[in-house]
Amino acid sequence: MIREFRLPDLGEGLTESEIVTWHVAEGDTVAQDQAIAEVETAKAVVELPSPWAGVVHTLHVAAGTVVDVGSPIVTFRTDEDAESDEDAGSDAPPNDAAPDDAPTGDLPPDQPEDDDDAPPPNLVGYGATATARGPATRRARRFAEQEPVPEGEQEPAQPAEPPPGLSTAPPTRSTPPVRALAERLGVSIDALEGSGEDGRVTREDVEGAGQTAPRPASSSSTDTDTGTGTGTDERVPVRGLQKHMAQAMVAAASVPQVTVFLTVDTTATVDLLARLRARREHAEVRLTFLAAVARAVCLAVARHPGVNARWAGEEIVRSSRVDLGIAAATPRGLVVPFLTDVGGASLIDLAVGITDLAATARAGRTTPAAMEGGTLTISNVGVFGVDAGTPILHRGQAVILAVGAVNRRPWEHDGALALRHVVTLSLTLDHRVLDGEQGARFLAAVGATLTDPASAFVG
């Protein structure tokens, strides 16, 4: 039996995904629930399991293609084909003695069943739908119901004429992603001669035509100082994580935000981290400055619980636990996974958790569930050599703290000028949830712990 697998809704409310890579090729035999592809959504890269056991008949899209949910991506020839052949050889009546109730209008063997009533494969992560066992049967084709014509009044069928201006030429065979690519590149797909099976227009056909197709002139491709052309503009499609991030930033613009800054001497914290790293029991732990900031934030939340909240229309919801988001830059873009319930976590626990989050994010394995939540966020812009910035609030949170680079600067210490490890902290807050005083007091509490980490013992 030929079965067509369409891209399912991956449970995130997204309308499209990109096929990152195929783990199978046409002709491969696969087991049910075997990973057949890696699919990139706006939030994560997930593995797509096979809903059936059988042989890969056709891969409809190439790796790197963005596919709409519900579009066909792969066709399988399932194991039921063999069973139906065996049944046909043992129990089926001869062709000239078909039973009276045999269905008519059988589908050709290489065409998918029109089984609208069959349940679709389950979502990723929930396993595939169990396939009904037993002899395979064909369903009769569905025909539009027509009003019966009295006997003797039937007229000979006349060929239907197309409406004026409508072409009678057969439509160009291609997949929806290929047609979308042709539209983006300005290529007329109807004018292409397909190199695929049965003349199908492939992605390679469209890309080849796109390289030779003339592009419209653009004012941005001209050097305004010299009046000479500077080449063809590069057009980068916005999709996946970048598209999701852009939508989140637009949504964040509707929130009244204000940012406060504080520059503090963190020499004592830097020295403490150096001493802890030298200890043998911490040899396997990455004790970073970010981990120290995370500990300082958790301590400050305990003193100022109002920051651990979110705006909910007619009310402000304050969380009873600290779910700390850590913004991470990855090859795919910015993601914000979070550590769950770390209000009382130690410095070592936070360091281990942050290291694991970063490794998972850079590998593109952060699950959507690991990014849906968080009560406040830390963004470490200092790793890029930036002293300060104005962070933008993460959805559903009231504060986000940006940590600048730790630099040695001339600084007043004990009444004298000295070189000290100094950092600038930037706190953006939702002004509907917090006022400037509340934000400033919270930021000052974070800075006080970083200036004198020993104060955490008596705070």
C-alpha positions, -999 to +999 in steps of 0.1 A: +000+000+000+013+034-009+010+059+020+017+096+018+031+113+049+024+150+053+043+173+075+024+172+109+018+201+133+047+197+156+027+209+186+039+245+186+012+262+166+036+268+138+026+268+101+059+257+085+092+239+092+124+234+073+138+199+064+173+202+078+185+168+067+171+134+056+183+103+074+168+080+047+169+078+009+145+065-017+145+027-015+155+025+021+136+002+044+124+018+076+108+007+109+079+024+125+090+053+147+125+053+131+139+088+128+137+097+091+146+134+091+156+164+112+131+192+110+138+228+121+110+248+135+110+284+148+121+271+182+142+239+179+155+211+157+135+179+162+136+144+148+107+133+127+098+096+132+083+074+105+046+068+110+047+034+093+071+005+086+079-001+050+101+012+021+107+049+013+091+053-021+095+090-028+111+120-010+090+149-022+112+177-008+150+183-006+170+191+025+169+228+032+134+232+019+108+251+040+075+231+040+041+241+050+023+220+076+001+195+058+023+194+026+035+159+015+071+152+023+076+115+018+057+085+004+060+050+018+053+016+004+042-002+035+045-038+045+007-043+038+016-046+001+031-080+007+002-091+028-023-081+002-004-100-025-004-131-003-041-128+004-048-122-033-029-154-042-047-176-017-082-163-012-090-139-041-114-152-067-103-152-104-108-120-124-138-134-143-155-144-110-153-113-089-179-112-060-209-090-065-199-067-036-164-061-049-157-024-049-152-007-082-128+020-094-096+006-079-067+030-076-035+023-096-009+005-075+015+035-073-011+061-062-018+069-025-051+058-011-077+086-009-084+077+028-098+108+042-113+089+072-080+074+083-065+090+113-033+110+105+000+101+121+004+115+157+025+144+165+063+141+170+072+126+203+039+107+208+047+077+185+030+068+153-006+056+149-009+019+149-017+005+115-047-018+112-038-054+104-055-078+082-061-081+044-058-049+026-089-037+009-096-011-018-121+016-013-144+027-041-138+060-056-160+088-045-180+104-073-201+135-071-237+127-067-258+136-097-295+139-102-308+108-119-320+113-155-351+094-166-345+065-189-346+074-226-337+111-219-300+106-216-280+126-240-246+116-254-218+130-233-202+161-248-167+172-241-167+200-215-154+233-229-132+254-206-143+289-198-130+316-221-094+326-214-087+294-194-058+274-207-064+237-214-027+228-210-020+205-181-005+222-150+032+220-144+040+192-120+059+204-090+056+205-052+044+235-032+078+243-018+093+244-054+065+267-066+072+290-036+109+290-044+102+299-080+080+328-069+108+341-046+133+339-074+110+354-100+111+323-122+081+313-143+077+277-134+053+270-163+082+279-187+106+253-173+112+218-186+113+195-156+142+171-151+124+150-125+104+119-128+076+123-153+088+158-162+084+171-126+101+205-121+126+201-093+143+225-069+175+223-090+156+233-121+142+264-104+176+273-089+193+269-122+168+292-139+170+317-111+208+321-116+202+331-152+170+351-148+174+389-150+170+407-117+153+441-114+176+471-108+178+483-072+189+516-059+207+499-030+230+482-055+245+515-067+273+533-050+259+567-043+293+583-040+307+571-073+276+562-092+290+528-101+273+495-095+284+474-065+270+440-076+239+420-069+221+424-035+219+392-014+184+382-005+182+361+026+148+345+034+136+351+070+124+318+084+128+294+113+142+308+145+150+343+130+114+347+119+102+336+154+126+361+171+114+389+148+078+383+157+087+382+194+106+415+192+076+431+175+053+419+203+078+432+229+076+466+214+040+470+227+053+467+263+063+499+281+099+493+290+126+512+309+162+504+314+184+513+344+222+509+345+247+502+373+285+499+371+301+480+400+335+468+412+334+429+410+370+422+419+360+402+450+338+380+429+365+375+402+390+365+429+365+341+445+359+323+413+396+320+407+401+303+441+372+280+435+385+269+401+418+260+417+401+235+440+403+198+429+367+191+436+356+218+411+380+207+383+351+195+361+329+226+367+329+257+345+327+284+372+320+314+350+312+350+359+277+344+345+271+317+371+281+342+399+256+367+384+229+341+383+235+334+420+234+371+428+201+374+409+185+345+428+195+361+461+181+395+450+148+379+440+144+366+475+147+402+488+126+417+460+100+391+449+080+417+430+104+414+400+096+377+396+063+385+380+044+390+348+016+412+335-017+394+330-041+420+318-062+429+349-037+415+374+000+409+381+010+373+386+039+368+410+057+334+407+065+314+438+096+299+422+125+313+402+127+299+366+159+316+353+162+321+316+197+322+301+199+339+267+222+318+244+236+328+210+236+297+187+244+292+150+206+292+144+201+325+164+191+336+199+173+311+221+163+315+258+161+281+276+156+283+314+167+266+346+137+254+366+132+263+403+167+276+411+159+301+437+178+282+463+204+266+440+241+269+449+268+285+428+280+251+417+245+239+407+239+270+387+273+267+369+266+231+359+230+240+348+242+269+326+269+248+310+244+221+301+219+246+287+245+263+265+258+230+252+223+218+243+214+251+227+245+253+205+238+217+193+203+228+183+188+202+207+169+226+230+133+214+231+104+238+227+092+230+263+126+241+276+120+276+261+083+281+270+085+296+304+110+314+326+102+341+351+132+364+344+162+363+321+199+370+321+217+380+288+255+378+289+265+404+262+299+407+278+312+376+260+311+396+228+332+424+243+303+448+248+303+470+279+265+475+282+232+474+262+195+478+264+180+443+266+145+437+254+120+419+276+113+382+270+076+374+265+058+369+298+085+384+320+089+416+339+127+420+340+158+410+319+194+417+330+222+423+306+258+416+318+286+435+302+322+426+298+344+424+329+373+448+323+402+461+344+397+498+349+411+525+371+386+526+400+385+542+434+391+516+461+398+522+498+404+559+491+429+553+464+429+548+426+435+512+416+430+488+387+398+468+395+375+443+377+345+464+368+313+455+350+282+474+339+247+458+345+217+468+325+182+460+338+151+464+316+118+462+333+081+462+324+069+495+337+033+481+341+046+457+367+074+476+383+083+513+388+118+527+386+124+525+423+116+487+425+139+481+395+167+502+409+166+485+443+167+450+427+196+460+405+215+475+435+210+442+454+225+423+425+254+447+423+260+445+461+264+407+460+289+409+431+309+437+449+310+418+482+300+381+477+307+374+514+277+396+522+255+367+509+263+348+541+247+374+563+221+389+539 
